[in-house]
Amino acid sequence: MIPTSFLLLFALLGSSKALTILPPVEAETAQQKPVVAHFMVGNTYPYTVNNWLYDIKLAASKGIDGFALNLGRDTWQAARVADAYAAAMSSNTGFKLFLSFDMTSLPCASPDDAGALQSYIRSYYAHPNQFRYAGLPLVSTFAGENCRFGRGSLDDAWASAVKPAGGMPVYFLPSFFVDPASFSGLPVMDGAFSWNSGWPMGNYAANFSMDTTYVSNLGGRSYMAAMSPWFFTHYGRDTYNKNWIFRFDDWLVVERWEQLLQHRDQVALVEIITWNDYGESHYIGPIDGAQPNSQSWVNGFEHQPWLDLLQYYIQAFKTGSFPPISRDRVFLWARLYPAGADAPDPVGRPDGWTYTQDILWGTVFLTAPADVTLSCGPSVKTMRVAAGVTKVMLPLVATCDVQAKVVRTNKVVVDHKPQGFRFRTDPPSYNFNAFVSAS
Ligand SMILES: *[C@@H]1O[C@H](CO)[C@@H](O)[C@H](O)[C@H]1NC(C)=O
């Protein structure tokens, strides 16, 4: 943990420097199209600095620039944030962190509540691993559109919390759930993060229209887009009462990146939702820390095989061109049970269950053309696939084990039979989480 006095010194130095001299590396960040991942500090109660270090090194190795630390009201979270910054510094990766205040948890009625956020900002303002954008420490939120901090308007409210008179300048990119038409009346925002842009909000494939609405209402301010591989949450009425999916079919994890790349000029930053939100099944990092009572749909559903798939698109987003494909590889993911099958599960079928079909989704990376066979029991599909990246799919119709084979000039170059990737027509529960594998 970093002593407070050390942080204060940094904060004081930072306050005078931030406006005038931009270190070249920070100035470049604005050009570099950063990609960050949302991180639920609330799931890190048992974390030590070493857990943070592991996650930071892993994320950095996949091209992720930083974590947006989702911070809630539990007092213990402050110590985890301090550990996270300490770990980022000792990782020697250049990995950055910023605060993303969770305003569905933190209080925001009074000026004191604004003061609490301000003191958080000051604590890490000039930390060497503070994420900066356009030279300024970035501050984000989850929600916050109903906060007033004792002020009359939303704009004044947030100005008092993140940009108080005489305070230190920050780059404010909140994810307010408001009509984008109101952005012109919110000069406190230096840009906006569109949380819900990560998934289709109805029964249609992902498209860029919500993003376009954000961009066109921002008047030149920065747009941070969301991307997310999945969404399934399954809490009964007796707990959080959240039981639904967003539509993740049609290779959402890939097609969202394709859209972000197609509109790369309009997207300043991308935030991946999420690194570790187990409760909503959109984690991409290891299953670690303290789950929010999501074990029944998370345990055994490792999502890390997606990391290398993401890395390919992250690099493309950051550099403007796809990295070369150096080895033949297959990525596969699917739900393990038919969406319409009955299960002995008192929580019930998740809302939106009719949005998803019983399909194995996949992406094949090939160094040269090859024959690709996907199979699961009676469902078998062989196709000639070109070099490069190709989306593939296979209907799942009976209890079966998933397999993928890549054959080139009579030689099997990939034979992928992922352990545990068994589709079953007799679900033990209404678990719509993704089983993910990579060869
Ligand atoms: C695109 O997404 C919007 C919501 O963001 C939706 O209303 C619209 O129907 C979608 N378009 C298509 C063609 O699916």
The ligand as an SDF file (V2000), in Angstrom:
LIG
                    3D

 14 14  0  0  0  0  0  0  0  0999 V2000
  -30.4380   -1.6250  -34.2430 C   0  0  0  0  0  0  0  0  0  0  0  0
  -30.4890   -1.3550  -32.8520 O   0  0  0  0  0  0  0  0  0  0  0  0
  -31.5690   -0.5460  -32.4560 C   0  0  0  0  0  0  0  0  0  0  0  0
  -31.4540   -0.2720  -30.9720 C   0  0  0  0  0  0  0  0  0  0  0  0
  -30.2110    0.2210  -30.6400 O   0  0  0  0  0  0  0  0  0  0  0  0
  -32.8890   -1.2090  -32.7770 C   0  0  0  0  0  0  0  0  0  0  0  0
  -33.9710   -0.3760  -32.4200 O   0  0  0  0  0  0  0  0  0  0  0  0
  -32.9500   -1.5330  -34.2560 C   0  0  0  0  0  0  0  0  0  0  0  0
  -34.1100   -2.2870  -34.5170 O   0  0  0  0  0  0  0  0  0  0  0  0
  -31.7180   -2.3110  -34.6890 C   0  0  0  0  0  0  0  0  0  0  0  0
  -31.7170   -2.4480  -36.1420 N   0  0  0  0  0  0  0  0  0  0  0  0
  -31.7450   -3.6230  -36.7560 C   0  0  0  0  0  0  0  0  0  0  0  0
  -31.7250   -3.5730  -38.2330 C   0  0  0  0  0  0  0  0  0  0  0  0
  -31.7410   -4.6890  -36.1690 O   0  0  0  0  0  0  0  0  0  0  0  0
  1  2  1  0
  1 10  1  0
  2  3  1  0
  3  4  1  0
  3  6  1  0
  4  5  1  0
  6  7  1  0
  6  8  1  0
  8  9  1  0
  8 10  1  0
 10 11  1  0
 11 12  1  0
 12 13  1  0
 12 14  2  0
M  END
$$$$
